């Protein structure tokens, strides 16, 4: 399934943003995209983060609500970023866990823990990695694990600068690089000029149709940094809508065991 947005989480996963305003003047399209990608799941340079996230998925007129605890750590030099998503609600999936290790220059590794089976499974096949994180959300497991990572497959161009949602933004036009198997015919990103947070993203499919839109809302600085506290994903083909809401977020000391796949069955559901 094509990637909706490598933002969420964080959007579903979410992240801490540091101001890079000192770099704003004369910044190239490649540098802007690089700053966006550097944020990854964490969104900045803060070492550890804990957050509570709500995901509301609407398909065929019915909405299902999910709540997660997100624990993330920025990797030191040469080490991957790590994140653990613990399902808190609904009760049917509570206790399930999704663990990711995201190196700077390689594909992410992912594991799924299902408490009912006592099973920790690494997701290796591309089919498993591209499966939706939550059915109907349009957000894939790979989206969650890797965030914005488009530089390998897309070439960016700085199209213009404008004010959107009251915020100054760079508008980047992304086109597939020659010889790649990029999912989208084109992607347009609206990037905050000072914070380098993605304000909006539009995805055009191989048929030339605007197929998916990601729009951030409620941008503000919390105790950790600048971030969108609400992100809406719209699938214009199926009509599905996924809304990611950041309920709370803070820096936190997280034991290393929380990011080891073999330790997942032993972890408590509460945050450390």
C-alpha positions as CSV (number, residue, x, y, z in Angstrom):
1,X,0.0,0.0,0.0
2,X,1.4,3.4,-0.8
3,X,2.7,5.4,2.1
4,X,0.3,8.1,3.3
5,X,2.8,10.1,5.2
6,X,5.9,9.6,7.0
7,X,4.9,11.9,9.7
8,X,2.7,10.8,12.4
9,X,3.7,9.3,14.8
10,X,4.1,10.5,14.7
11,X,1.7,11.3,13.8
12,X,0.9,7.9,15.0
13,X,4.0,8.6,16.7
14,X,4.8,12.0,17.0
15,X,7.6,14.0,17.8
16,X,9.7,16.6,19.4
17,X,10.6,19.6,17.2
18,X,13.5,22.0,17.7
19,X,13.7,25.3,16.0
20,X,16.2,25.5,13.2
21,X,15.5,29.1,12.3
22,X,19.1,30.0,12.1
23,X,19.3,27.9,8.9
24,X,16.3,29.3,7.2
25,X,17.9,31.9,4.9
26,X,19.2,30.5,1.7
27,X,18.2,26.9,2.5
28,X,18.0,24.6,-0.5
29,X,15.2,22.1,-1.2
30,X,17.6,19.2,-0.4
31,X,18.5,20.8,2.9
32,X,14.9,21.4,3.8
33,X,13.9,17.8,3.2
34,X,17.0,16.7,5.1
35,X,15.9,18.8,8.1
36,X,12.4,17.2,7.9
37,X,13.8,13.7,7.8
38,X,16.2,14.3,10.6
39,X,13.3,14.7,13.0
40,X,12.2,11.1,12.3
41,X,9.9,9.6,14.9
42,X,11.4,11.8,17.6
43,X,11.2,15.1,15.7
44,X,14.3,16.6,17.3
45,X,17.5,16.0,19.3
46,X,15.8,15.2,22.6
47,X,17.1,11.8,23.9
48,X,14.0,10.2,25.4
49,X,10.3,10.9,25.0
50,X,7.0,9.5,26.4
51,X,3.6,10.4,24.9
52,X,0.0,9.3,24.9
53,X,-1.7,9.3,21.5
54,X,-5.2,8.8,20.3
55,X,-6.1,7.5,16.9
56,X,-9.6,7.7,15.5
57,X,-10.3,5.8,12.3
58,X,-13.5,6.4,10.3
59,X,-14.5,4.0,7.5
60,X,-17.9,3.5,6.0
61,X,-19.3,6.0,8.4
62,X,-18.2,4.2,11.6
63,X,-15.4,5.4,13.9
64,X,-13.2,3.3,16.0
65,X,-11.0,4.9,18.8
66,X,-7.6,3.6,19.8
67,X,-5.2,4.9,22.5
68,X,-1.5,4.2,22.6
69,X,1.5,4.9,24.9
70,X,4.5,5.8,22.8
71,X,8.1,5.5,24.2
72,X,11.0,6.7,22.0
73,X,14.7,7.3,22.2
74,X,17.0,9.1,19.8
75,X,19.9,6.9,18.9
76,X,23.5,8.1,19.6
77,X,26.0,8.3,16.7
78,X,25.7,5.1,14.7
79,X,22.8,3.8,16.7
80,X,19.2,3.5,15.5
81,X,16.3,5.5,16.8
82,X,14.0,3.2,18.8
83,X,10.3,3.4,19.5
84,X,7.8,1.3,21.3
85,X,4.0,1.7,20.9
86,X,1.9,0.0,23.5
87,X,-1.8,-0.5,22.7
88,X,-3.9,0.7,25.7
89,X,-7.4,0.7,24.1
90,X,-9.8,-0.8,23.0
91,X,-9.6,-3.7,25.4
92,X,-9.5,-6.3,22.5
93,X,-6.0,-5.2,21.5
94,X,-4.7,-3.8,24.8
95,X,-1.2,-5.0,25.7
96,X,-0.2,-5.5,22.1
97,X,3.1,-3.8,21.3
98,X,4.9,-2.5,18.1
99,X,8.7,-2.0,18.4
100,X,10.8,-0.3,15.8
101,X,14.5,0.3,15.3
102,X,15.2,2.9,12.7
103,X,18.9,3.3,11.5
104,X,19.9,6.5,9.8
105,X,20.8,4.9,6.5
106,X,19.0,1.5,6.4
107,X,15.5,0.1,6.4
108,X,13.8,0.0,9.8
109,X,13.4,-3.2,11.7
110,X,10.0,-3.9,13.3
111,X,8.5,-6.4,15.8
112,X,4.9,-7.1,16.8
113,X,4.1,-8.6,20.2
114,X,0.7,-10.3,20.6
115,X,0.0,-11.0,24.3
116,X,-2.8,-13.5,23.7
117,X,-0.2,-15.7,21.8
118,X,2.8,-14.8,23.9
119,X,4.5,-14.2,20.6
120,X,7.1,-11.7,19.4
121,X,7.4,-11.7,15.7
122,X,9.8,-9.7,13.5
123,X,8.1,-8.2,10.4
124,X,10.5,-9.1,7.6
125,X,8.5,-9.4,4.4
126,X,7.6,-6.2,2.5
127,X,3.9,-7.3,2.6
128,X,4.0,-7.3,6.4
129,X,5.9,-4.0,6.6
130,X,3.5,-2.3,4.2
131,X,0.4,-3.5,6.0
132,X,-1.8,-0.9,7.7
133,X,-0.8,-0.1,11.3
134,X,-4.6,0.0,12.1
135,X,-7.1,-1.3,9.5
136,X,-8.7,1.6,7.6
137,X,-6.2,4.2,8.9
138,X,-4.2,4.4,5.6
139,X,-1.1,4.6,7.8
140,X,1.3,1.7,7.3
141,X,3.7,0.1,9.7
142,X,6.5,1.4,7.6
143,X,5.1,4.9,7.9
144,X,5.2,4.6,11.7
145,X,8.7,3.1,11.7
146,X,10.4,5.4,9.3
147,X,8.6,8.7,9.3
148,X,9.5,11.1,6.5
149,X,12.2,9.3,4.5
150,X,11.7,10.3,0.9
151,X,15.2,11.3,-0.2
152,X,16.1,7.9,-1.7
153,X,13.2,7.8,-4.0
154,X,12.2,11.5,-4.6
155,X,14.0,14.6,-5.8
156,X,12.8,17.8,-4.1
157,X,12.3,21.2,-5.7
158,X,11.6,24.4,-3.8
159,X,8.4,25.6,-5.6
160,X,7.6,28.7,-3.6
161,X,7.2,30.2,-0.2
162,X,3.8,31.2,1.3
163,X,1.8,31.5,4.5
164,X,-0.4,28.6,5.3
165,X,-2.6,28.3,8.4
166,X,-1.0,31.5,9.5
167,X,2.5,30.0,9.4
168,X,5.4,30.8,7.0
169,X,6.1,27.8,4.9
170,X,8.4,26.4,2.2
171,X,6.4,24.5,-0.5
172,X,8.4,21.5,-1.7
173,X,7.5,19.6,-4.9
174,X,8.8,16.0,-4.8
175,X,9.2,14.0,-8.0
176,X,10.3,10.3,-8.3
177,X,14.0,9.8,-9.0
178,X,14.8,8.0,-12.2
179,X,15.1,4.3,-11.8
180,X,13.2,4.1,-8.5
181,X,9.9,2.4,-7.8
182,X,8.3,5.4,-5.9
183,X,4.7,4.9,-4.9
184,X,3.5,8.4,-5.9
185,X,3.6,10.4,-9.1
186,X,4.2,13.5,-7.0
187,X,4.2,14.7,-3.4
188,X,3.8,18.3,-2.2
189,X,5.0,19.3,1.3
190,X,4.3,22.5,3.2
191,X,7.2,22.8,5.7
192,X,7.3,25.4,8.5
193,X,10.2,27.8,7.6
194,X,11.5,28.0,11.2
195,X,10.6,24.7,12.8
196,X,10.8,22.4,9.7
197,X,7.7,20.7,10.8
198,X,5.4,19.4,8.0
199,X,2.2,21.5,8.0
200,X,0.5,19.7,5.1
201,X,1.2,17.0,2.5
202,X,-0.6,16.0,-0.7
203,X,0.0,12.8,-2.6
204,X,-0.8,12.3,-6.3
205,X,-1.1,8.7,-7.4
206,X,0.2,7.1,-10.6
207,X,-3.1,7.9,-12.3
208,X,-2.5,11.6,-11.7
209,X,-5.2,11.9,-9.0
210,X,-4.9,13.7,-5.7
211,X,-5.3,10.6,-3.6
212,X,-4.3,11.4,-0.1
213,X,-3.9,14.5,2.1
214,X,-2.2,14.9,5.5
215,X,-3.0,18.1,7.4
216,X,-1.6,19.2,10.7
217,X,-3.5,21.3,13.1
218,X,-3.1,22.8,16.7
219,X,0.5,23.6,16.2
220,X,2.1,24.8,19.4
221,X,5.1,24.5,21.7
222,X,4.5,22.1,24.6
223,X,7.0,21.2,27.4
224,X,9.1,19.3,24.9
225,X,9.0,21.5,21.8
226,X,7.0,22.7,18.7
227,X,4.7,20.1,17.2
228,X,1.2,19.6,15.6
229,X,-1.1,18.2,18.3
230,X,-3.6,17.0,15.8
231,X,-3.0,15.4,12.3
232,X,-5.8,14.4,9.9
233,X,-5.2,11.9,7.1
234,X,-7.7,11.7,4.4
235,X,-7.9,8.9,1.7
236,X,-9.7,10.6,-1.1
237,X,-10.1,7.3,-3.0
238,X,-11.8,5.3,-0.3
239,X,-13.2,8.1,1.8
240,X,-11.4,6.9,4.9
241,X,-10.3,9.4,7.6
242,X,-7.7,8.9,10.4
243,X,-7.2,11.5,13.1
244,X,-4.1,11.4,15.3
245,X,-4.3,13.4,18.5
246,X,-1.3,14.0,20.8
247,X,-2.8,13.9,24.3
248,X,0.4,14.5,26.3
249,X,4.1,14.4,25.8
250,X,7.2,14.7,28.0
251,X,10.9,13.8,28.2
252,X,11.4,10.6,30.2
253,X,14.1,8.2,31.3
254,X,13.2,4.9,29.6
255,X,15.0,1.6,30.6
256,X,16.9,0.1,27.6
257,X,14.9,-3.2,28.1
258,X,11.8,-1.5,26.8
259,X,13.4,-1.5,23.3
260,X,14.6,-5.2,23.3
261,X,12.2,-7.5,21.4
262,X,13.0,-10.5,23.7
263,X,11.9,-8.4,26.7
264,X,8.5,-7.3,25.4
265,X,6.5,-10.1,27.1
266,X,7.9,-9.1,30.5
267,X,7.1,-5.3,30.3
268,X,4.3,-3.7,32.3
269,X,1.7,-1.8,30.4
270,X,2.3,1.4,32.4
271,X,4.9,3.8,31.3
272,X,8.2,3.7,33.2
